[in-house]
């Protein structure tokens, strides 16, 4: 992974279906909980979303996922954790995290209108999601569009996407299909919420990106930065997320390929 020529990142794919569902404005919430924290005793139960196909994620067949406000999706249960704790830990929830940090959309001024056909960005401070297609394949999309950080701060905004693409043409089994997943970034200005030790969105216990199946076994997780470090994911860093690419020529995009239940050519993120 190497820095590319300085230019604005334009990696996010605004595909029909990406805005079929809208996560309510909130903090530490997830699909189905309204704007309420996942761990609040009064929160409605989180609702798993059908992916539209079955993923072979390290030997587990996953056909549903939870969309979590804090920059990730999870399998098995919703997650409201706002401070990254390292993706290598045994017993960690199984997640795919394009930007795990304390996203807070409670300062939203306009909620997105659910639309299965929109191909333009939703209003700022919205998280939207739904099934789509990409390059002729079934896919699932989650957008975190110009989202701020805890506590209702909007002086810095992040714009990123998770795109999961079904690839049965590459392989399939009783545990599900091979698949690709993309982390796409147009803007990354903050890395930490106020309650994670950050000041003005910076420093403290900073954001992580990556994935894990929760076992902690070698080859089942990857994390950036590793070891944990601040500022390296930001637009201000020449090697930040919007200034680099991985396994693709598109600036701001990182492509991962899961084959036969394993992320192949496990990258050093």
N, C-alpha and C positions, 0 to 999 in steps of 0.2 A: 504494500500500500504506500503510495507516494503522493506528496502534494502536487496539485496540478496548477495550471496558470490561473491567476486571480480572475474570477468572474462570479456573477451571481449564480448560486445553485438553483436548479430548476428540476429537481429529481422527482417530486411528488406527482403521482399519476391520479388525475381527477377522473375516475371511471364511473360510468353509470352503476349505481348500487352502493357506492361508498358512503352515500348520505341517506340510505334507506331508513336508518335508525339514528336517533340522537340521544346521547347521554345527557341527563339533566345536569344543569349547572350545579357544581358541588365541589367537595374536597374529600378525598379518600373514599369516594363512592364507586359503584360498579353497575353494570347492566342489571336493571331490575330494582335497585335500591333507591330509586329516585335521587334526590340530592343528598341523601343521608349516608354518613360514614358506614362502611361495610360492617364495622365492629360495634356500632351503636346498638344497644339492646332493642331499641325501638325501630330499627331499620327494617323495611320490607325485605323478604328473602331475595337474594341475588338470583338472576335468571340466566341460565346458560343459553348461549346463542348457537343455533345449528350452523355448522360451517358450510354444509352442502356437499361434503365429501369426507372421507375418513383419512386422517393423517397417520402414518407410521412414525410416531415420535419416540425413538429409542425403544421400540418394541411394544409400545402402548398404542392401541387404536383410539385415536381422538376424533370424535365427530362433533363435539361441542366445545365452546370456549366461553370464558367470561371476559368481557371488556372492562378493564380497570382504568379509572381516571388517571392514576399515577404512572402513565406511560408504558403500560404492559398489558398483555393478555395472559390468562392462566388457564390451566386445565384442572378439573376436579373441584375447584372451589374458587370463589372470588377472593381478591386480595386488596386490602386497603393500606398495606404498609407503605409509608411515605419516605423512609430513610433507607437507602440501599444497604444491604448487610453482607454483600458478597454472594456470588452465584455458585460457589463451589461447595457450600455447606451441605452435608448430608441432612436429609429431612426438609430441605428447602422446597417450597411449592414449585411445581413444574410451571415454568413461565417462559415466554418469549418477550423480550423487553427492548424495544427500540430506544427508549429513554426513560429509565426508572428513576423518578425523582418526585418531589412533592408538587404535582400539578394542582392548581386551584383555579377554577373557572367561575367562582361566585361573583366576580366583577363583570360578568357577561352582560352586555347591554341589549343583545338581540339573539334569541334562541334560533338555531337553524330550523327550517321547515323540513320535516322528513320528505325525501324525494328519491325514488329509485332511478330517476333519469338524469339527475343533475350531473354536469361535467365541469362545473365551476366551483371555486372554493366556497365553503360555508362562511357565515359571519365569524369574526374573531371570537376567541374564547369558547369554541365549540369542539366537542368530541363526537364524531359520527362514525357509523360502521354499517357493514352489510355485505352480502354476497355479491360478487361481480364476476367478470371474465377478464382475462389478460392474455393477450397473444394466443387466443383460441382455446385457452384452458379455463376451467372453473377456478375461481379465486375468492378470497375473502379479504376485505379491506377495512382498516381502521385509520381514521385521520384525527390527529390532534392539531387543530388549526389555530395558530397564533395564541397559544395558551400561556397564561401567567403562572405564578408560583405563590405558595403560602407565605404570607397571610393576605390574600386578595391583592397581590401586587401585579401591576401591569406595565411597569416601566421598562421591562424586558420581556420579550415573547419568544416562544419556540414553536416552530412549524415542522411537523414530522409525520411519518406514515409507516404503518406495517402493512405489507401486502403478502399474503400467503397464496401460493399458486399450486394447484393440484397437478401432479406429473405422473399419472399412471402409465404414460407412454415410456417412462424410464424404469418402471417397476411397480409391482403391486403384490400384496400377500394377504393372508388372513388378518394381519395386523393393520392393514391399511395401505395407502398409496405412498409412493415417493412424492416429494414436494420440494418446491423452492420457497424461500421467503426473503423479502427485501426489506431493509431499513432505509427509508428515503428521508432526506433532510433538505429543507429549503432555508431554514434559519434556526440558529441555536445561540441565544443570547444569555441565558441563565442556566445554572447547574444545581442550585440548592434552594430549598424552602427555608423560611425563617426559623422553623422549629427543628431543622436539621443542622443548626449551627451556622447557617449562611447569613451574610450581610449583603443586602441589596442583590440577592440572588447568586452570590458568589461565595466560594470558600466553604468551610465546614465539612460535612459528610456529603460529598458530591455525587452527582448522577453516575449511573452505570448503564451500559448497554450490553446485551448478550442473550443467553438462553441457558436453561438447565432442565434436566428431567427430575431433579431433586435427589438423586442418589449420591452425589458427590464423587462418583467414580470418574476416573480419568477418561476423557473422550466424550463425556456426557454434558459438558458445560463449556462455555467460553464467556469471557467478560472483558470489557474495555471501560476504563483503564484497569490494567492488572499488572502490578499492584495498584490499589486505589490511588488516584491523584486528581487534583483539581485543575481546572482551566484548559485541559488538553482536548476537550470535546467542543469547545466554543468556537464561534466564528472568528474571534480575535486571535486564535492560534493558527499559524500557517498550515498545521497538520490536523486541524479540527475536522469535524464531521462533514461540514459543507465544502471543505477544500480538498477532500480526498475521495477516493472510491475504492471498492473492493470487489474483485471478480466481475467488474462491469466497467464500461468506458464512461458511464454517466456520472458527472460530478455530483457528489452528495448522496450517492446510492451505494449500498452494500448488499451483495447477493450471497445467500447461503443455500446450499443444496443438500437436502436430506435424501439419502439413498440407502435402501435396505435397512432402515431404522437408525441410521447414523448420519451425522453431518459430515460429509466427505471432505477430505483435504482440510481437516480442522484448522481454521485460520488462527494465526496469532493476531488478535484484534488490535 
